[in-house]
Amino acid sequence: MNIYSIGANETCGAPAFEGAMTPARVVDEKEYSVIRSHAPSATARQVFNVVLNSGHFRASPNYREDGRRISGHELLYCVSGSGYVVSGRRHFRLRPYQLAWLSGFSDRWAGERTPWEVLWIRIEGYQIEQAWAALSVQERPIFEGLPQRETAEVFHRVNRLLTDRPSRADAALNSGIAQLLGYLVESREANKPPGQWASQMDYPELRSALEVMITEPNRSWRAGELAKLCGLSERHFFRRFRHATGFSPINWLRRERINLAQVRLQERGSGSIKQIAEEAGYNDVFFFSRDFKRLTGSCPSEYRRARFPAANGEGARHRSYR
């Protein structure tokens, strides 16, 4: 079963649905939508993040929906094709296995060559509002590097819950949303722009180490050397660093190296992966590819293909997961 498949008995030709993700017009038989709606109780609204709608949508090449005010937040997980969304008066491209978080007025339209197919959820809740602000979603609404199978399964689980309506559905839905928010936080932490840690950390004794690691992530830094820069013992440096960042120095440096590699891959549509690995501080391409996929969700060549579709065949459909 494809990760975006909801069920063979739920695939529709082109019904006229109302609500979130309703097509502006049905253009051909390939455009369809499956929508599940929910009316959470007043108590659930006070306690949980509540799901209002969820579904599965495949667009035709001419699909476009102009912005309109809707309540809550929409999470769109693209499973094939591509499209565009608007956030804060800027438009962003949404590609396979990326998630767009939208709120308020939200224009969106399908890519003309490879129209998108998305799983989506509409949510309300106090925690969602806090997460929206904490993750700077309006400025950066696209999340990538999410675990593909697990992320899709959350959307499927929500759809099943809204279909079967078990007892305690609201609690189960809240649990699924919490899991999804966890993936989004991990994605944001793994894809921080170079230098962001140093500007946000309120640990001045670590600033020297953070700055040199950001400036020269490809250098083979030793813990004792970094501790000396900070005027700390190696043991105290490790403890303070983990408390400040949530990572050991080597794991934090590994993320900075992958950030650098992502920048290089986005700058170059062709060239040697080995050379980019070396620039990021990796002498072994195997370990570079392993770390890259672990932190971004795709291997370096897949990551570059997603950003240079014209040079690598944008029309190729992504593989299905079973």
C-alpha positions as CSV (number, residue, x, y, z in Angstrom):
1,M,0.0,0.0,0.0
2,N,1.3,3.5,-0.8
3,I,2.0,5.7,2.2
4,Y,-0.7,8.0,1.0
5,S,-3.4,5.3,0.4
6,I,-6.4,5.6,2.7
7,G,-8.1,2.5,1.5
8,A,-9.3,1.1,-1.8
9,N,-13.0,1.6,-0.9
10,E,-12.4,5.3,-0.2
11,T,-10.9,6.4,-3.6
12,C,-13.4,8.7,-5.2
13,G,-13.8,9.8,-8.8
14,A,-14.4,13.5,-8.2
15,P,-17.1,14.2,-5.6
16,A,-18.1,17.8,-4.7
17,F,-16.9,18.1,-1.1
18,E,-17.2,21.2,1.1
19,G,-14.7,22.3,3.7
20,A,-10.9,22.5,4.0
21,M,-9.0,21.5,0.8
22,T,-12.2,21.7,-1.3
23,P,-11.1,22.1,-5.0
24,A,-12.0,25.4,-6.5
25,R,-13.3,23.4,-9.5
26,V,-13.2,19.8,-10.6
27,V,-11.2,19.7,-13.8
28,D,-10.9,16.0,-14.6
29,E,-11.6,12.6,-13.1
30,K,-8.1,12.4,-11.5
31,E,-8.9,15.1,-9.1
32,Y,-10.5,13.8,-5.9
33,S,-10.8,14.3,-2.2
34,V,-11.7,12.3,0.8
35,I,-12.7,14.3,3.9
36,R,-13.4,13.3,7.5
37,S,-15.0,15.9,9.8
38,H,-15.2,15.9,13.6
39,A,-17.1,18.0,16.2
40,P,-15.0,17.8,19.5
41,S,-16.8,18.3,22.8
42,A,-16.4,21.6,24.7
43,T,-14.4,19.7,27.4
44,A,-12.0,18.3,24.7
45,R,-11.5,21.8,23.3
46,Q,-10.4,23.0,26.8
47,V,-8.0,20.1,27.4
48,F,-6.6,18.9,24.1
49,N,-5.4,19.9,20.7
50,V,-8.6,19.0,18.7
51,V,-8.9,17.8,15.1
52,L,-11.6,19.4,13.1
53,N,-11.1,17.8,9.7
54,S,-8.7,15.5,8.0
55,G,-8.4,13.8,4.6
56,H,-6.6,13.0,1.4
57,F,-6.5,15.1,-1.7
58,R,-5.1,14.7,-5.2
59,A,-5.1,17.8,-7.4
60,S,-5.5,18.3,-11.2
61,P,-2.9,20.4,-13.0
62,N,-5.3,23.4,-12.9
63,Y,-6.1,23.2,-9.2
64,R,-5.9,26.5,-7.2
65,E,-7.5,27.7,-4.1
66,D,-7.5,31.3,-3.2
67,G,-6.9,32.4,0.4
68,R,-9.8,32.6,2.8
69,R,-10.0,32.8,6.5
70,I,-10.4,29.4,8.2
71,S,-10.2,28.6,11.9
72,G,-7.3,26.6,13.2
73,H,-4.2,25.4,11.5
74,E,-3.8,23.1,8.5
75,L,-0.9,20.6,8.2
76,L,-0.4,19.4,4.6
77,Y,1.9,16.4,4.1
78,C,2.9,16.0,0.4
79,V,3.3,12.4,-0.7
80,S,3.8,13.0,-4.5
81,G,4.0,15.8,-7.0
82,S,4.5,19.3,-5.9
83,G,2.6,22.5,-5.2
84,Y,2.9,26.0,-3.7
85,V,1.6,27.6,-0.5
86,V,1.5,31.1,0.7
87,S,2.5,32.2,4.2
88,G,3.2,35.7,5.4
89,R,2.7,37.0,1.8
90,R,5.6,34.8,0.5
91,H,5.1,31.6,-1.5
92,F,6.9,28.4,-0.8
93,R,7.2,25.2,-2.8
94,L,6.0,22.0,-1.2
95,R,7.7,18.8,-2.5
96,P,7.3,15.1,-1.7
97,Y,7.7,14.1,2.0
98,Q,7.7,17.8,3.1
99,L,5.0,19.2,5.4
100,A,3.5,22.7,5.1
101,W,1.9,24.3,8.2
102,L,-0.6,27.0,7.2
103,S,-2.8,29.3,9.2
104,G,-5.3,32.1,8.3
105,F,-5.3,33.2,4.7
106,S,-3.6,30.5,2.7
107,D,-3.4,30.4,-1.1
108,R,-2.3,27.1,-2.5
109,W,-2.0,25.7,-6.0
110,A,-0.7,22.6,-7.6
111,G,2.4,22.3,-9.7
112,E,1.5,22.3,-13.4
113,R,3.8,19.4,-14.4
114,T,3.4,17.1,-11.4
115,P,0.2,18.1,-9.4
116,W,0.5,17.3,-5.7
117,E,-1.2,14.7,-3.6
118,V,-1.4,15.5,0.1
119,L,-2.7,14.1,3.4
120,W,-4.0,16.9,5.6
121,I,-5.3,17.7,9.1
122,R,-6.9,20.8,10.5
123,I,-6.3,21.5,14.2
124,E,-7.2,23.9,16.9
125,G,-5.7,24.2,20.4
126,Y,-3.6,26.3,22.8
127,Q,-0.5,24.1,22.4
128,I,-0.8,24.4,18.6
129,E,-0.7,28.2,18.9
130,Q,2.3,28.1,21.1
131,A,4.1,25.7,18.8
132,W,3.3,27.9,15.8
133,A,5.1,30.8,17.5
134,A,8.0,28.8,19.0
135,L,8.8,27.2,15.6
136,S,8.6,30.5,13.6
137,V,6.2,28.8,11.3
138,Q,5.0,31.9,9.5
139,E,8.5,32.6,8.3
140,R,9.4,29.0,7.7
141,P,6.2,27.0,7.0
142,I,7.9,24.0,5.3
143,F,9.3,21.1,7.3
144,E,11.5,18.5,5.9
145,G,13.5,15.5,7.0
146,L,10.5,13.9,8.7
147,P,10.4,10.1,9.1
148,Q,8.3,9.3,6.1
149,R,6.5,6.1,7.2
150,E,5.8,7.3,10.7
151,T,4.6,10.8,9.6
152,A,2.2,9.3,7.1
153,E,0.9,6.8,9.7
154,V,-0.1,9.7,12.0
155,F,-2.3,11.1,9.2
156,H,-3.7,7.6,8.5
157,R,-4.4,7.1,12.2
158,V,-6.3,10.4,12.4
159,N,-8.4,9.5,9.4
160,R,-9.2,6.1,10.9
161,L,-10.2,7.7,14.2
162,L,-12.5,10.1,12.4
163,T,-14.0,7.3,10.4
164,D,-14.6,4.8,13.3
165,R,-15.3,7.3,16.1
166,P,-14.2,5.1,19.0
167,S,-14.8,6.2,22.6
168,R,-12.1,8.6,23.8
169,A,-11.4,9.6,20.2
170,D,-10.4,13.1,21.3
171,A,-7.7,11.8,23.6
172,A,-6.4,9.5,20.9
173,L,-6.4,12.3,18.3
174,N,-4.5,14.5,20.7
175,S,-1.9,11.8,21.1
176,G,-1.4,11.6,17.4
177,I,-1.0,15.3,17.1
178,A,1.5,15.4,19.9
179,Q,3.5,12.7,18.0
180,L,3.4,14.8,14.9
181,L,4.5,17.9,16.7
182,G,7.5,16.0,18.1
183,Y,8.6,15.2,14.5
184,L,8.2,18.9,13.6
185,V,10.4,20.0,16.5
186,E,13.0,17.4,15.6
187,S,13.0,18.6,12.0
188,R,13.4,22.2,13.0
189,E,16.2,21.4,15.4
190,A,18.0,19.3,12.8
191,N,17.7,22.1,10.1
192,K,18.6,25.2,12.1
193,P,20.5,27.7,9.8
194,P,24.2,27.8,10.6
195,G,24.9,30.2,13.4
196,Q,21.5,30.1,14.9
197,W,22.5,28.3,18.1
198,A,25.2,30.9,19.0
199,S,22.7,33.8,18.7
200,Q,20.1,32.1,20.8
201,M,22.2,30.5,23.5
202,D,22.4,32.3,26.8
203,Y,25.5,30.5,27.9
204,P,28.4,33.0,27.3
205,E,31.0,30.5,28.6
206,L,30.2,28.3,25.6
207,R,30.2,31.0,23.0
208,S,33.8,30.6,21.9
209,A,33.4,26.9,21.2
210,L,30.1,27.4,19.4
211,E,31.5,30.1,17.2
212,V,34.6,28.1,16.1
213,M,32.5,25.0,15.5
214,I,30.0,27.0,13.3
215,T,32.8,28.8,11.5
216,E,34.9,25.7,10.8
217,P,32.5,22.6,11.1
218,N,34.8,20.6,8.8
219,R,37.7,20.8,11.2
220,S,38.4,17.8,13.4
221,W,37.7,19.4,16.7
222,R,38.7,17.7,20.0
223,A,36.7,18.0,23.2
224,G,39.7,19.1,25.2
225,E,40.6,21.8,22.7
226,L,37.0,23.2,22.8
227,A,36.9,23.0,26.6
228,K,40.2,25.0,26.8
229,L,38.7,27.7,24.5
230,C,35.9,28.1,27.0
231,G,38.1,28.0,30.1
232,L,36.4,24.9,31.4
233,S,37.5,21.4,32.3
234,E,36.6,18.8,29.7
235,R,34.0,17.2,32.1
236,H,32.4,20.5,33.0
237,F,32.4,21.5,29.3
238,F,30.5,18.3,28.3
239,R,27.9,18.8,31.0
240,R,27.3,22.5,30.3
241,F,27.2,21.9,26.5
242,R,24.6,19.1,26.8
243,H,22.5,21.2,29.2
244,A,22.7,24.2,26.8
245,T,22.0,22.5,23.5
246,G,20.5,19.1,24.3
247,F,23.3,17.4,22.4
248,S,26.9,16.2,23.1
249,P,29.5,18.3,21.3
250,I,30.1,15.7,18.6
251,N,26.4,15.3,17.8
252,W,25.9,19.0,17.7
253,L,28.9,19.3,15.4
254,R,27.6,16.5,13.2
255,R,24.4,18.6,12.7
256,E,26.3,21.7,11.8
257,R,28.2,19.6,9.2
258,I,25.0,18.3,7.7
259,N,23.7,21.9,7.7
260,L,26.8,22.9,5.7
261,A,26.3,20.0,3.3
262,Q,22.7,21.0,2.7
263,V,23.8,24.5,1.8
264,R,26.4,23.1,-0.6
265,L,23.9,20.7,-2.2
266,Q,21.4,23.5,-2.7
267,E,24.0,25.7,-4.3
268,R,25.2,23.0,-6.8
269,G,22.9,21.1,-9.2
270,S,25.8,18.8,-10.1
271,G,29.2,17.8,-8.9
272,S,30.8,15.2,-6.6
273,I,29.0,14.1,-3.4
274,K,32.4,13.0,-2.2
275,Q,33.8,16.6,-2.6
276,I,30.8,18.0,-0.6
277,A,31.3,15.4,2.1
278,E,34.9,16.4,2.4
279,E,34.0,20.1,2.6
280,A,31.6,19.2,5.4
281,G,34.3,17.4,7.3
282,Y,33.7,13.8,6.3
283,N,36.5,11.7,4.9
284,D,34.2,8.7,4.3
285,V,31.2,9.1,1.9
286,F,29.5,6.2,3.5
287,F,29.4,7.8,7.0
288,F,28.5,11.1,5.4
289,S,25.5,9.6,3.6
290,R,24.4,7.7,6.8
291,D,24.5,10.8,8.9
292,F,22.8,12.9,6.2
293,K,19.9,10.5,5.8
294,R,19.6,10.1,9.6
295,L,19.2,13.9,10.1
296,T,17.3,14.9,7.0
297,G,15.3,11.8,6.0
298,S,16.9,11.4,2.6
299,C,20.3,10.6,1.1
300,P,22.4,13.4,-0.4
301,S,21.6,12.5,-4.0
302,E,17.8,12.4,-3.3
303,Y,18.0,15.7,-1.4
304,R,19.7,17.4,-4.4
305,R,17.3,15.9,-6.9
306,A,14.4,17.4,-5.0
307,R,16.0,20.8,-5.3
308,F,17.1,20.6,-8.9
309,P,14.1,18.8,-10.6
310,A,14.8,20.2,-14.0
311,A,18.2,18.7,-14.1
312,N,17.1,15.4,-12.6
313,G,13.6,14.7,-14.0
314,E,11.0,16.3,-11.8
315,G,8.2,14.1,-13.3
316,A,9.6,10.9,-11.9
317,R,7.1,9.6,-9.3
318,H,8.6,8.8,-5.9
319,R,8.7,5.2,-4.8
320,S,6.0,3.7,-2.6
321,Y,6.6,2.2,0.8
322,R,5.1,-1.0,1.9
